[in-house]
Amino acid sequence: MPDSSMPKPSMDSLSQRMHAHLFDLTGRTDLQGVEIAGLIRRLANAYETCHERHMTECDLSGPRLGLLIRLEWEERQGNRDGVTPTELSYNQRVSRNTISALLRGLETRGLIERRLDPQDRRGFRILLTDRGRQIVRQHAPRMIDHKNQLVEALTPEEQAQLIALLTRLYASFTKELHAEVERS
């Protein structure tokens, strides 16, 4: 068991030791891709933890609240027939199994309802309930305010630059994923 009285190594020290280890392992000194991937992963985890702590009153995970917001947006676009789980899976960029679990949780809480798809009686369409709409209207503004507070360490120009860079990086990953699918 680690000694809790011992100071934790700084991130710089830990990063330096990891760089040295990876150099010993691979002989490579250019580790920017590894560093970027690690930072993105840590940032995503920290972001989700901050969201969950801040939104405890809402008692919904980020992905579940995101689904409710998506369904509310669909309604505002005039879609009164609901959305299929497959469409939600694609739009939220999660697997069908994950979307099913998220939807079950929302349905159990009475925030969404499933209706038989009139075009395909084997499928369902997902719609918000009145209670789901109320949750979105109540908590979406708080969520946005909190996420904006999380990035206040960056100037508006830096925020725009980061968005542009992450968008380019995401496009590169997407291109790689599509090429991989085409090869298989």
Backbone as JSON Lines, residues from 0, in Angstrom:
{"i":0,"aa":"M","n":[0.85,-1.19,0.0],"ca":[0.0,0.0,0.0],"c":[0.89,1.24,0.0]}
{"i":1,"aa":"P","n":[0.6,2.21,-0.89],"ca":[1.42,3.41,-0.95],"c":[1.31,4.22,0.34]}
{"i":2,"aa":"D","n":[2.4,4.87,0.69],"ca":[2.43,5.71,1.88],"c":[1.78,7.05,1.54]}
{"i":3,"aa":"S","n":[0.64,7.36,2.2],"ca":[-0.08,8.6,1.87],"c":[0.66,9.84,2.33]}
{"i":4,"aa":"S","n":[1.67,9.67,3.24],"ca":[2.43,10.84,3.69],"c":[3.5,11.24,2.67]}
{"i":5,"aa":"M","n":[3.8,10.34,1.74],"ca":[4.8,10.64,0.71],"c":[4.2,11.59,-0.31]}
{"i":6,"aa":"P","n":[4.93,12.62,-0.72],"ca":[4.38,13.53,-1.74],"c":[4.24,12.8,-3.07]}
{"i":7,"aa":"K","n":[3.18,13.14,-3.79],"ca":[2.97,12.56,-5.11],"c":[3.9,13.25,-6.09]}
{"i":8,"aa":"P","n":[4.44,12.49,-7.06],"ca":[5.31,13.15,-8.04],"c":[4.48,14.13,-8.88]}
{"i":9,"aa":"S","n":[5.13,15.22,-9.26],"ca":[4.42,16.19,-10.11],"c":[4.15,15.57,-11.46]}
{"i":10,"aa":"M","n":[3.17,16.14,-12.18],"ca":[2.84,15.63,-13.49],"c":[4.06,15.73,-14.41]}
{"i":11,"aa":"D","n":[4.85,16.82,-14.25],"ca":[6.05,16.96,-15.08],"c":[7.02,15.83,-14.8]}
{"i":12,"aa":"S","n":[7.23,15.5,-13.53],"ca":[8.13,14.42,-13.16],"c":[7.61,13.08,-13.69]}
{"i":13,"aa":"L","n":[6.32,12.86,-13.53],"ca":[5.71,11.63,-14.02],"c":[5.83,11.54,-15.54]}
{"i":14,"aa":"S","n":[5.57,12.65,-16.2],"ca":[5.67,12.72,-17.66],"c":[7.11,12.44,-18.11]}
{"i":15,"aa":"Q","n":[8.07,13.03,-17.41],"ca":[9.47,12.82,-17.76],"c":[9.87,11.35,-17.59]}
{"i":16,"aa":"R","n":[9.41,10.74,-16.51],"ca":[9.73,9.33,-16.29],"c":[9.06,8.45,-17.35]}
{"i":17,"aa":"M","n":[7.83,8.8,-17.73],"ca":[7.14,8.02,-18.76],"c":[7.86,8.18,-20.11]}
{"i":18,"aa":"H","n":[8.29,9.39,-20.41],"ca":[9.04,9.63,-21.65],"c":[10.32,8.78,-21.67]}
{"i":19,"aa":"A","n":[11.02,8.78,-20.54],"ca":[12.25,7.98,-20.46],"c":[11.95,6.5,-20.65]}
{"i":20,"aa":"H","n":[10.88,6.03,-20.03],"ca":[10.49,4.63,-20.16],"c":[10.15,4.29,-21.62]}
{"i":21,"aa":"L","n":[9.36,5.14,-22.26],"ca":[8.98,4.88,-23.64],"c":[10.19,4.95,-24.58]}
{"i":22,"aa":"F","n":[11.13,5.84,-24.27],"ca":[12.35,5.89,-25.08],"c":[13.13,4.58,-24.93]}
{"i":23,"aa":"D","n":[13.27,4.13,-23.67],"ca":[13.96,2.85,-23.43],"c":[13.26,1.71,-24.15]}
{"i":24,"aa":"L","n":[11.95,1.75,-24.16],"ca":[11.15,0.68,-24.75],"c":[11.2,0.71,-26.28]}
{"i":25,"aa":"T","n":[11.12,1.9,-26.86],"ca":[10.95,2.0,-28.32],"c":[12.1,2.68,-29.05]}
{"i":26,"aa":"G","n":[12.92,3.42,-28.32],"ca":[13.98,4.18,-28.97],"c":[13.48,5.45,-29.62]}
{"i":27,"aa":"R","n":[12.25,5.8,-29.39],"ca":[11.66,6.99,-30.03],"c":[11.64,8.17,-29.06]}
{"i":28,"aa":"T","n":[11.95,9.34,-29.59],"ca":[11.91,10.55,-28.77],"c":[10.69,11.41,-29.08]}
{"i":29,"aa":"D","n":[10.1,11.22,-30.25],"ca":[8.91,11.99,-30.63],"c":[7.68,11.31,-30.04]}
{"i":30,"aa":"L","n":[7.21,11.83,-28.93],"ca":[6.1,11.21,-28.22],"c":[4.88,12.14,-28.14]}
{"i":31,"aa":"Q","n":[4.81,13.1,-29.04],"ca":[3.71,14.06,-28.99],"c":[2.36,13.4,-29.16]}
{"i":32,"aa":"G","n":[2.26,12.41,-30.05],"ca":[0.99,11.71,-30.24],"c":[0.53,11.02,-28.97]}
{"i":33,"aa":"V","n":[1.48,10.4,-28.27],"ca":[1.17,9.73,-27.01],"c":[0.73,10.75,-25.97]}
{"i":34,"aa":"E","n":[1.45,11.87,-25.93],"ca":[1.13,12.91,-24.97],"c":[-0.25,13.52,-25.23]}
{"i":35,"aa":"I","n":[-0.54,13.8,-26.48],"ca":[-1.85,14.37,-26.84],"c":[-2.96,13.39,-26.48]}
{"i":36,"aa":"A","n":[-2.78,12.12,-26.84],"ca":[-3.8,11.1,-26.53],"c":[-4.03,11.0,-25.02]}
{"i":37,"aa":"G","n":[-2.95,11.01,-24.25],"ca":[-3.08,10.94,-22.79],"c":[-3.8,12.14,-22.22]}
{"i":38,"aa":"L","n":[-3.45,13.32,-22.73],"ca":[-4.11,14.54,-22.24],"c":[-5.59,14.56,-22.6]}
{"i":39,"aa":"I","n":[-5.92,14.13,-23.81],"ca":[-7.33,14.1,-24.21],"c":[-8.11,13.13,-23.32]}
{"i":40,"aa":"R","n":[-7.53,11.95,-23.07],"ca":[-8.2,10.96,-22.22],"c":[-8.39,11.5,-20.8]}
{"i":41,"aa":"R","n":[-7.32,12.1,-20.24],"ca":[-7.44,12.65,-18.87],"c":[-8.44,13.8,-18.83]}
{"i":42,"aa":"L","n":[-8.41,14.66,-19.86],"ca":[-9.35,15.77,-19.92],"c":[-10.79,15.28,-20.0]}
{"i":43,"aa":"A","n":[-11.03,14.28,-20.84],"ca":[-12.39,13.74,-20.97],"c":[-12.87,13.16,-19.64]}
{"i":44,"aa":"N","n":[-11.99,12.44,-18.95],"ca":[-12.37,11.87,-17.65],"c":[-12.64,12.97,-16.63]}
{"i":45,"aa":"A","n":[-11.79,13.98,-16.6],"ca":[-11.98,15.1,-15.67],"c":[-13.27,15.86,-15.99]}
{"i":46,"aa":"Y","n":[-13.54,16.06,-17.26],"ca":[-14.74,16.77,-17.7],"c":[-15.99,16.02,-17.22]}
{"i":47,"aa":"E","n":[-16.0,14.71,-17.42],"ca":[-17.15,13.9,-17.01],"c":[-17.31,13.92,-15.5]}
{"i":48,"aa":"T","n":[-16.21,13.83,-14.76],"ca":[-16.27,13.87,-13.29],"c":[-16.82,15.21,-12.82]}
{"i":49,"aa":"C","n":[-16.33,16.3,-13.41],"ca":[-16.83,17.64,-13.05],"c":[-18.32,17.75,-13.35]}
{"i":50,"aa":"H","n":[-18.74,17.24,-14.51],"ca":[-20.15,17.29,-14.89],"c":[-21.0,16.55,-13.85]}
{"i":51,"aa":"E","n":[-20.58,15.35,-13.52],"ca":[-21.37,14.54,-12.6],"c":[-21.46,15.19,-11.22]}
{"i":52,"aa":"R","n":[-20.37,15.78,-10.75],"ca":[-20.39,16.45,-9.44],"c":[-21.28,17.69,-9.47]}
{"i":53,"aa":"H","n":[-21.21,18.43,-10.56],"ca":[-21.98,19.67,-10.66],"c":[-23.47,19.4,-10.88]}
{"i":54,"aa":"M","n":[-23.78,18.32,-11.56],"ca":[-25.17,18.05,-11.93],"c":[-25.82,16.99,-11.02]}
{"i":55,"aa":"T","n":[-25.35,16.86,-9.78],"ca":[-25.92,15.84,-8.89],"c":[-27.41,16.05,-8.68]}
{"i":56,"aa":"E","n":[-27.85,17.29,-8.65],"ca":[-29.28,17.58,-8.47],"c":[-30.1,17.0,-9.62]}
{"i":57,"aa":"C","n":[-29.52,16.99,-10.79],"ca":[-30.18,16.47,-11.98],"c":[-30.24,14.94,-11.93]}
{"i":58,"aa":"D","n":[-29.24,14.33,-11.32],"ca":[-29.14,12.87,-11.18],"c":[-29.16,12.17,-12.53]}
{"i":59,"aa":"L","n":[-28.53,12.78,-13.53],"ca":[-28.4,12.17,-14.86],"c":[-26.95,12.27,-15.29]}
{"i":60,"aa":"S","n":[-26.45,11.22,-15.88],"ca":[-25.1,11.26,-16.44],"c":[-25.1,12.2,-17.64]}
{"i":61,"aa":"G","n":[-23.91,12.63,-18.04],"ca":[-23.79,13.47,-19.22],"c":[-24.41,12.84,-20.46]}
{"i":62,"aa":"P","n":[-24.12,11.55,-20.73],"ca":[-24.73,10.93,-21.9],"c":[-26.26,10.88,-21.84]}
{"i":63,"aa":"R","n":[-26.83,10.65,-20.68],"ca":[-28.29,10.59,-20.58],"c":[-28.9,11.97,-20.79]}
{"i":64,"aa":"L","n":[-28.31,12.98,-20.17],"ca":[-28.82,14.33,-20.38],"c":[-28.64,14.72,-21.85]}
{"i":65,"aa":"G","n":[-27.52,14.32,-22.45],"ca":[-27.29,14.59,-23.87],"c":[-28.37,13.98,-24.75]}
{"i":66,"aa":"L","n":[-28.81,12.77,-24.42],"ca":[-29.89,12.14,-25.18],"c":[-31.19,12.92,-25.05]}
{"i":67,"aa":"L","n":[-31.49,13.36,-23.84],"ca":[-32.72,14.16,-23.65],"c":[-32.65,15.45,-24.45]}
{"i":68,"aa":"I","n":[-31.49,16.09,-24.43],"ca":[-31.32,17.33,-25.19],"c":[-31.48,17.05,-26.68]}
{"i":69,"aa":"R","n":[-30.93,15.95,-27.15],"ca":[-31.07,15.58,-28.57],"c":[-32.54,15.38,-28.93]}
{"i":70,"aa":"L","n":[-33.28,14.67,-28.07],"ca":[-34.7,14.42,-28.36],"c":[-35.5,15.73,-28.35]}
{"i":71,"aa":"E","n":[-35.14,16.63,-27.43],"ca":[-35.83,17.92,-27.37],"c":[-35.54,18.71,-28.64]}
{"i":72,"aa":"W","n":[-34.29,18.65,-29.13],"ca":[-33.92,19.33,-30.36],"c":[-34.71,18.77,-31.54]}
{"i":73,"aa":"E","n":[-34.84,17.45,-31.6],"ca":[-35.63,16.82,-32.67],"c":[-37.06,17.36,-32.68]}
{"i":74,"aa":"E","n":[-37.64,17.49,-31.49],"ca":[-39.01,18.04,-31.39],"c":[-39.05,19.46,-31.93]}
{"i":75,"aa":"R","n":[-38.07,20.27,-31.56],"ca":[-38.03,21.66,-32.02],"c":[-37.85,21.76,-33.53]}
{"i":76,"aa":"Q","n":[-37.28,20.72,-34.13],"ca":[-37.11,20.68,-35.58],"c":[-38.37,20.18,-36.27]}
{"i":77,"aa":"G","n":[-39.41,19.88,-35.48],"ca":[-40.68,19.43,-36.05],"c":[-40.85,17.92,-36.07]}
{"i":78,"aa":"N","n":[-39.92,17.19,-35.54],"ca":[-40.02,15.73,-35.51],"c":[-40.9,15.3,-34.34]}
{"i":79,"aa":"R","n":[-42.16,15.06,-34.62],"ca":[-43.11,14.63,-33.58],"c":[-43.26,13.11,-33.54]}
{"i":80,"aa":"D","n":[-42.55,12.41,-34.47],"ca":[-42.66,10.95,-34.55],"c":[-41.61,10.24,-33.7]}
{"i":81,"aa":"G","n":[-40.63,10.98,-33.18],"ca":[-39.57,10.37,-32.39],"c":[-38.4,9.92,-33.24]}
{"i":82,"aa":"V","n":[-37.42,9.35,-32.58],"ca":[-36.16,8.97,-33.21],"c":[-35.91,7.5,-32.92]}
{"i":83,"aa":"T","n":[-35.35,6.8,-33.88],"ca":[-35.05,5.38,-33.65],"c":[-33.8,5.26,-32.78]}
{"i":84,"aa":"P","n":[-33.69,4.18,-32.03],"ca":[-32.47,3.95,-31.26],"c":[-31.22,3.91,-32.14]}
{"i":85,"aa":"T","n":[-31.34,3.39,-33.35],"ca":[-30.21,3.35,-34.26],"c":[-29.74,4.76,-34.61]}
{"i":86,"aa":"E","n":[-30.68,5.66,-34.89],"ca":[-30.32,7.05,-35.19],"c":[-29.65,7.7,-33.98]}
{"i":87,"aa":"L","n":[-30.19,7.44,-32.8],"ca":[-29.59,8.01,-31.58],"c":[-28.18,7.45,-31.37]}
{"i":88,"aa":"S","n":[-28.01,6.17,-31.6],"ca":[-26.7,5.54,-31.46],"c":[-25.69,6.21,-32.38]}
{"i":89,"aa":"Y","n":[-26.08,6.42,-33.62],"ca":[-25.2,7.05,-34.61],"c":[-24.92,8.51,-34.22]}
{"i":90,"aa":"N","n":[-25.96,9.26,-33.89],"ca":[-25.8,10.68,-33.57],"c":[-25.0,10.92,-32.3]}
{"i":91,"aa":"Q","n":[-25.17,10.06,-31.31],"ca":[-24.47,10.23,-30.04],"c":[-23.09,9.54,-30.07]}
{"i":92,"aa":"R","n":[-22.83,8.82,-31.17],"ca":[-21.55,8.14,-31.38],"c":[-21.26,7.12,-30.28]}
{"i":93,"aa":"V","n":[-22.25,6.3,-29.99],"ca":[-22.09,5.2,-29.05],"c":[-22.67,3.93,-29.68]}
{"i":94,"aa":"S","n":[-22.3,2.79,-29.12],"ca":[-22.77,1.52,-29.67],"c":[-24.27,1.34,-29.42]}
{"i":95,"aa":"R","n":[-24.85,0.41,-30.15],"ca":[-26.28,0.11,-29.95],"c":[-26.54,-0.43,-28.56]}
{"i":96,"aa":"N","n":[-25.6,-1.24,-28.04],"ca":[-25.76,-1.76,-26.68],"c":[-25.76,-0.63,-25.66]}
{"i":97,"aa":"T","n":[-24.86,0.33,-25.85],"ca":[-24.79,1.47,-24.93],"c":[-26.06,2.3,-25.01]}
{"i":98,"aa":"I","n":[-26.55,2.55,-26.22],"ca":[-27.76,3.35,-26.37],"c":[-28.94,2.64,-25.71]}
{"i":99,"aa":"S","n":[-29.01,1.32,-25.86],"ca":[-30.1,0.56,-25.24],"c":[-30.08,0.71,-23.73]}
{"i":100,"aa":"A","n":[-28.9,0.62,-23.13],"ca":[-28.78,0.77,-21.67],"c":[-29.17,2.18,-21.23]}
{"i":101,"aa":"L","n":[-28.7,3.19,-21.97],"ca":[-29.05,4.57,-21.63],"c":[-30.56,4.8,-21.73]}
{"i":102,"aa":"L","n":[-31.16,4.28,-22.81],"ca":[-32.6,4.46,-23.01],"c":[-33.41,3.74,-21.93]}
{"i":103,"aa":"R","n":[-32.98,2.54,-21.55],"ca":[-33.69,1.8,-20.49],"c":[-33.73,2.62,-19.21]}
{"i":104,"aa":"G","n":[-32.57,3.22,-18.85],"ca":[-32.52,4.04,-17.65],"c":[-33.44,5.25,-17.72]}
{"i":105,"aa":"L","n":[-33.49,5.9,-18.89],"ca":[-34.36,7.06,-19.06],"c":[-35.83,6.66,-19.04]}
{"i":106,"aa":"E","n":[-36.13,5.52,-19.65],"ca":[-37.52,5.04,-19.68],"c":[-38.0,4.66,-18.28]}
{"i":107,"aa":"T","n":[-37.13,4.01,-17.51],"ca":[-37.47,3.62,-16.14],"c":[-37.82,4.84,-15.3]}
{"i":108,"aa":"R","n":[-37.15,5.94,-15.55],"ca":[-37.39,7.17,-14.79],"c":[-38.55,7.99,-15.36]}
{"i":109,"aa":"G","n":[-39.16,7.51,-16.43],"ca":[-40.3,8.21,-17.01],"c":[-39.93,9.44,-17.8]}
{"i":110,"aa":"L","n":[-38.7,9.52,-18.32],"ca":[-38.25,10.69,-19.05],"c":[-38.41,10.54,-20.56]}
{"i":111,"aa":"I","n":[-38.53,9.3,-21.0],"ca":[-38.78,9.03,-22.42],"c":[-39.82,7.93,-22.51]}
{"i":112,"aa":"E","n":[-40.38,7.78,-23.71],"ca":[-41.26,6.64,-23.96],"c":[-40.9,6.05,-25.31]}
{"i":113,"aa":"R","n":[-41.14,4.75,-25.42],"ca":[-40.92,4.04,-26.68],"c":[-42.28,3.8,-27.3]}
{"i":114,"aa":"R","n":[-42.36,4.09,-28.58],"ca":[-43.58,3.8,-29.34],"c":[-43.22,2.93,-30.53]}
{"i":115,"aa":"L","n":[-44.12,2.03,-30.9],"ca":[-43.88,1.23,-32.08],"c":[-43.72,2.14,-33.29]}
{"i":116,"aa":"D","n":[-42.77,1.82,-34.13],"ca":[-42.53,2.58,-35.35],"c":[-43.64,2.26,-36.34]}
{"i":117,"aa":"P","n":[-44.43,3.26,-36.78],"ca":[-45.53,2.98,-37.7],"c":[-45.06,2.44,-39.06]}
{"i":118,"aa":"Q","n":[-43.83,2.78,-39.47],"ca":[-43.3,2.29,-40.75],"c":[-42.7,0.88,-40.62]}
{"i":119,"aa":"D","n":[-42.21,0.55,-39.44],"ca":[-41.56,-0.74,-39.22],"c":[-42.02,-1.26,-37.86]}
{"i":120,"aa":"R","n":[-43.03,-2.08,-37.85],"ca":[-43.66,-2.55,-36.61],"c":[-42.71,-3.36,-35.72]}
{"i":121,"aa":"R","n":[-41.51,-3.69,-36.23],"ca":[-40.53,-4.4,-35.4],"c":[-39.68,-3.43,-34.59]}
{"i":122,"aa":"G","n":[-39.69,-2.16,-34.97],"ca":[-38.84,-1.18,-34.33],"c":[-39.6,-0.21,-33.44]}
{"i":123,"aa":"F","n":[-38.84,0.63,-32.77],"ca":[-39.42,1.63,-31.88],"c":[-38.91,3.01,-32.23]}
{"i":124,"aa":"R","n":[-39.68,3.98,-31.8],"ca":[-39.26,5.38,-31.87],"c":[-39.25,5.91,-30.44]}
{"i":125,"aa":"I","n":[-38.29,6.74,-30.16],"ca":[-38.11,7.28,-28.82],"c":[-38.59,8.73,-28.79]}
{"i":126,"aa":"L","n":[-39.42,9.04,-27.79],"ca":[-39.95,10.39,-27.62],"c":[-39.76,10.85,-26.18]}
{"i":127,"aa":"L","n":[-39.64,12.16,-26.01],"ca":[-39.59,12.74,-24.67],"c":[-40.96,12.7,-24.03]}
{"i":128,"aa":"T","n":[-40.99,12.52,-22.73],"ca":[-42.23,12.71,-21.97],"c":[-42.24,14.16,-21.48]}
{"i":129,"aa":"D","n":[-43.36,14.58,-20.93],"ca":[-43.42,15.93,-20.35],"c":[-42.36,16.1,-19.27]}
{"i":130,"aa":"R","n":[-42.17,15.07,-18.48],"ca":[-41.16,15.12,-17.41],"c":[-39.75,15.25,-18.02]}
{"i":131,"aa":"G","n":[-39.48,14.56,-19.12],"ca":[-38.19,14.67,-19.8],"c":[-37.95,16.08,-20.31]}
{"i":132,"aa":"R","n":[-38.99,16.68,-20.89],"ca":[-38.88,18.06,-21.38],"c":[-38.57,19.02,-20.24]}
{"i":133,"aa":"Q","n":[-39.22,18.79,-19.11],"ca":[-39.01,19.64,-17.94],"c":[-37.55,19.54,-17.46]}
{"i":134,"aa":"I","n":[-37.02,18.33,-17.44],"ca":[-35.62,18.13,-17.03],"c":[-34.69,18.89,-17.96]}
{"i":135,"aa":"V","n":[-34.92,18.81,-19.27],"ca":[-34.07,19.5,-20.24],"c":[-34.13,21.01,-20.0]}
{"i":136,"aa":"R","n":[-35.32,21.55,-19.89],"ca":[-35.48,23.01,-19.72],"c":[-34.85,23.49,-18.41]}
{"i":137,"aa":"Q","n":[-34.92,22.65,-17.4],"ca":[-34.39,23.04,-16.09],"c":[-32.87,22.91,-16.03]}
{"i":138,"aa":"H","n":[-32.31,21.86,-16.61],"ca":[-30.9,21.57,-16.38],"c":[-29.96,21.9,-17.53]}
{"i":139,"aa":"A","n":[-30.45,22.01,-18.75],"ca":[-29.56,22.32,-19.88],"c":[-28.85,23.67,-19.69]}
{"i":140,"aa":"P","n":[-29.56,24.73,-19.27],"ca":[-28.84,26.0,-19.07],"c":[-27.74,25.9,-18.01]}
{"i":141,"aa":"R","n":[-28.01,25.18,-16.93],"ca":[-26.99,25.01,-15.88],"c":[-25.78,24.24,-16.41]}
{"i":142,"aa":"M","n":[-26.05,23.21,-17.22],"ca":[-24.98,22.41,-17.77],"c":[-24.09,23.26,-18.68]}
{"i":143,"aa":"I","n":[-24.71,24.07,-19.53],"ca":[-23.95,24.92,-20.45],"c":[-23.13,25.94,-19.68]}
{"i":144,"aa":"D","n":[-23.74,26.57,-18.68],"ca":[-23.01,27.55,-17.86],"c":[-21.8,26.89,-17.2]}
{"i":145,"aa":"H","n":[-21.98,25.7,-16.66],"ca":[-20.89,25.02,-15.98],"c":[-19.78,24.64,-16.97]}
{"i":146,"aa":"K","n":[-20.14,24.12,-18.12],"ca":[-19.12,23.76,-19.11],"c":[-18.37,24.99,-19.59]}
{"i":147,"aa":"N","n":[-19.05,26.12,-19.7],"ca":[-18.37,27.36,-20.06],"c":[-17.41,27.8,-18.95]}
{"i":148,"aa":"Q","n":[-17.81,27.61,-17.7],"ca":[-16.93,27.95,-16.58],"c":[-15.66,27.09,-16.6]}
{"i":149,"aa":"L","n":[-15.8,25.84,-17.01],"ca":[-14.64,24.94,-17.03],"c":[-13.55,25.39,-18.01]}
{"i":150,"aa":"V","n":[-13.92,26.14,-19.02],"ca":[-12.93,26.57,-20.01],"c":[-12.53,28.04,-19.86]}
{"i":151,"aa":"E","n":[-12.93,28.67,-18.75],"ca":[-12.62,30.08,-18.55],"c":[-11.13,30.37,-18.41]}
{"i":152,"aa":"A","n":[-10.32,29.34,-18.17],"ca":[-8.88,29.54,-18.08],"c":[-8.3,29.94,-19.44]}
{"i":153,"aa":"L","n":[-9.05,29.69,-20.5],"ca":[-8.62,30.06,-21.85],"c":[-9.36,31.31,-22.3]}
{"i":154,"aa":"T","n":[-8.69,32.16,-23.04],"ca":[-9.35,33.33,-23.6],"c":[-10.33,32.87,-24.67]}
{"i":155,"aa":"P","n":[-11.28,33.72,-25.06],"ca":[-12.18,33.34,-26.15],"c":[-11.42,32.96,-27.43]}
{"i":156,"aa":"E","n":[-10.33,33.66,-27.71],"ca":[-9.53,33.33,-28.9],"c":[-8.89,31.94,-28.76]}
{"i":157,"aa":"E","n":[-8.37,31.65,-27.57],"ca":[-7.77,30.34,-27.33],"c":[-8.82,29.23,-27.42]}
{"i":158,"aa":"Q","n":[-10.01,29.52,-26.9],"ca":[-11.1,28.55,-26.99],"c":[-11.42,28.25,-28.46]}
{"i":159,"aa":"A","n":[-11.52,29.29,-29.27],"ca":[-11.81,29.1,-30.7],"c":[-10.69,28.32,-31.37]}
{"i":160,"aa":"Q","n":[-9.45,28.62,-31.02],"ca":[-8.32,27.91,-31.61],"c":[-8.34,26.43,-31.2]}
{"i":161,"aa":"L","n":[-8.64,26.17,-29.93],"ca":[-8.71,24.78,-29.45],"c":[-9.83,24.02,-30.15]}
{"i":162,"aa":"I","n":[-10.96,24.67,-30.33],"ca":[-12.08,24.03,-31.05],"c":[-11.64,23.69,-32.47]}
{"i":163,"aa":"A","n":[-10.98,24.62,-33.13],"ca":[-10.53,24.37,-34.51],"c":[-9.53,23.22,-34.56]}
{"i":164,"aa":"L","n":[-8.59,23.2,-33.63],"ca":[-7.59,22.14,-33.61],"c":[-8.2,20.78,-33.31]}
{"i":165,"aa":"L","n":[-9.08,20.74,-32.32],"ca":[-9.72,19.46,-31.98],"c":[-10.62,18.98,-33.11]}
{"i":166,"aa":"T","n":[-11.26,19.9,-33.8],"ca":[-12.1,19.53,-34.95],"c":[-11.24,18.9,-36.04]}
{"i":167,"aa":"R","n":[-10.1,19.5,-36.31],"ca":[-9.19,18.93,-37.32],"c":[-8.68,17.57,-36.88]}
{"i":168,"aa":"L","n":[-8.34,17.43,-35.61],"ca":[-7.84,16.15,-35.11],"c":[-8.92,15.09,-35.19]}
{"i":169,"aa":"Y","n":[-10.14,15.47,-34.83],"ca":[-11.26,14.52,-34.92],"c":[-11.5,14.09,-36.37]}
{"i":170,"aa":"A","n":[-11.42,15.03,-37.29],"ca":[-11.6,14.7,-38.71],"c":[-10.53,13.72,-39.17]}
{"i":171,"aa":"S","n":[-9.31,13.89,-38.68],"ca":[-8.22,12.97,-39.02],"c":[-8.51,11.57,-38.49]}
{"i":172,"aa":"F","n":[-8.99,11.49,-37.26],"ca":[-9.33,10.19,-36.67],"c":[-10.47,9.55,-37.46]}
{"i":173,"aa":"T","n":[-11.48,10.34,-37.8],"ca":[-12.63,9.82,-38.54],"c":[-12.19,9.29,-39.89]}
{"i":174,"aa":"K","n":[-11.31,10.01,-40.56],"ca":[-10.79,9.58,-41.85],"c":[-10.07,8.23,-41.7]}
{"i":175,"aa":"E","n":[-9.28,8.1,-40.67],"ca":[-8.57,6.85,-40.39],"c":[-9.55,5.71,-40.13]}
{"i":176,"aa":"L","n":[-10.59,5.99,-39.36],"ca":[-11.58,4.95,-39.05],"c":[-12.31,4.5,-40.3]}
{"i":177,"aa":"H","n":[-12.7,5.46,-41.16],"ca":[-13.4,5.11,-42.4],"c":[-12.51,4.3,-43.34]}
{"i":178,"aa":"A","n":[-11.23,4.67,-43.41],"ca":[-10.29,3.93,-44.27],"c":[-10.13,2.5,-43.75]}
{"i":179,"aa":"E","n":[-10.12,2.34,-42.45],"ca":[-9.99,1.02,-41.84],"c":[-11.21,0.15,-42.16]}
{"i":180,"aa":"V","n":[-12.38,0.74,-42.1],"ca":[-13.63,0.01,-42.42],"c":[-13.61,-0.42,-43.88]}
{"i":181,"aa":"E","n":[-13.17,0.47,-44.77],"ca":[-13.14,0.14,-46.2],"c":[-12.14,-0.96,-46.5]}
{"i":182,"aa":"R","n":[-11.05,-1.03,-45.74],"ca":[-10.05,-2.08,-45.96],"c":[-10.55,-3.45,-45.52]}
{"i":183,"aa":"S","n":[-11.47,-3.47,-44.57],"ca":[-11.93,-4.79,-44.06],"c":[-13.14,-5.31,-44.79]}
